[in-house]
Structures are given as C-alpha cells and as structure tokens.
Amino acid sequence: MNASDAPSPGGELRRPRVVTIDGPAGCGKSTVVARLSEWLGARGVATVGFSTGLVYRGLTWCALERGIDLADARAVRALLRGVELGGVELRVVELRGELRVEVDGHDPGEALRTTRVTDAIHWIADDPEVRAALLPLQRALPAGPVILSEGRDLGTVVYPDAAVKVYLTASLEERARRRHSEFRDRLGEEISLEEVQERIRRRDEHDSEREAAPLRPAEDAVVIDTTTLAPEAVVEEILAEFPDDWFPPAAPSGAGGGADE
Ligand code: DC
C-alpha cells in the first residue's frame, strides 16, 4: 500500500487529490497556490498547500545550526538516521491549511527562507540518497483536501500519478524582480536586484543540471509562462485542468449561491 493512501470513514480508499506545481525560483508558484486555495475555498473545496522546498530547507537549516559541514555527505546523511541515533526529527504537520516542516519538534518559520539557508541547499538537494530519504515525508499526505504542492520534481518523481500537473516558467529578469521585492518586504534582507538575479540564475542552473531529479516539466504537465500573466489568468488555466468531481455539485438555480466574478 502506498504511504499516501488512506481509508475514508466509509472504509473505501481515498487517494489524496494532488496538484503538482513545479518550476524555478520566482516563477509564481506560491502566489498561484495562495490564489487557488482562496478561489477553491470560496467554492467549498478544502485545500492544503505544501511547499516541498521546506523539507530541503528544514534539513539544511538543521545542518547549519548543528555546525555540520554540508560538503561532508556522510555527516549530512547521518542526520537522516533517526533521532535515536542522534539524527534530526523532521515532521510534516498541517497548520491552518498548510503543510509545515518541524525540525526537532519546532517550526523554524521564516528562518528557513533566508539566503543563508537557500545558498546551502544544493549540498542536500544534489544528493540522491538524501532525496530518496525525503520522499516518504513528502508523500504522507492528508487524504481529504486537494493538495496544492509546489516544488521542482513533483510531477516527475514525488507524485508521478498526480491528477493535475503544472509547470510554471517566467523570464529570469521577471523572476528576479519578484524575489527582490520579497527579500525586502518579507525577510527584511538588503540585497541588490543584480545580486538576486545572479543567485537565481545559479540556482536554476543547479536545479536543472543536477543528476538527481532535475527541474523539468513532466511529460503530462501543462506548461504556463507567467512572465506577463496576472495570477488570476494563471489560476484560470490551472482550474481548467481540474477533474469535475473535485468540485461540489452545483447548487440548484435559485438556491442563492455566491456570485461569480
Ligand atoms: O521552492 P524553494 O525555493 O523553497 O526550494 C528551495 C530549494 O530546494 C530548491 O532550489 C531546490 C530544492 N528543492 C528540490 O530540490 N526539490 C523540490 N521538490 C523542492 C525544492
């Protein structure tokens, strides 16, 4: 039995309804997940968002906190041997419609998104053994809600049988502009636009060229270039891919349902 299968209260198997949204840094994945979740929530469809990069970020953050040399693959792999052997306890927990990653029982929050962590992730993300060890964590999903998952290899490796697969792209310049505002507004980090662009370029190169689960669209993914598209337009294209039975049956006319925009 697959780790992500779960029996429903009625006894039958209810597979998680997974939407994979892959793509490079700054292509709009998180914005699209937030808008999709809002749109679906307003229509009675429960969702849970999962930024799978948090799993990689959690492990990287832990290694940095413990002073482990990330270039030492054996020391990093040892972290995954379980708490009883001095390893880290990584847990995926649901919190207000999102899956979060707890490291040794606590959520490091925004610390996971700092450039200190982002710059060091490649040591972990490049290692096939580490990637394989992190798969079960990403696959143990709640069975009821629609899972809006974002990452790099979700459609190709993590959830190859997902019902809806999306791959977002955008020009490097546009992605750098979006990330730059995020660093300033959300993380309070002072960093120039040129520097953000250069970091993203290097990370793209790394994510696309690594041997283990490189960044690329699944063959059955719908590819959307978001460079000049408003988030609403992207959401509309994605919703067109949803199976009809993910939506509650339409209310009979005259039942006073919410107005459509
Ligand atoms: O989505 P993000 O920026 O939080 O991801 C950070 C890094 O984690 C990304 O550059 C590569 C790695 N990652 C990965 O290898 N596979 C995923 N499914 C998600 C993230």
Boltz pocket constraint, residues with backbone or C-beta under 6 A from the ligand:
constraints:
  - pocket:
      binder: B
      contacts: [[A, 25], [A, 51], [A, 52], [A, 53], [A, 54], [A, 56], [A, 57], [A, 121], [A, 125], [A, 150], [A, 151], [A, 152], [A, 153], [A, 154], [A, 203], [A, 207], [A, 213]]
      max_distance: 6.0
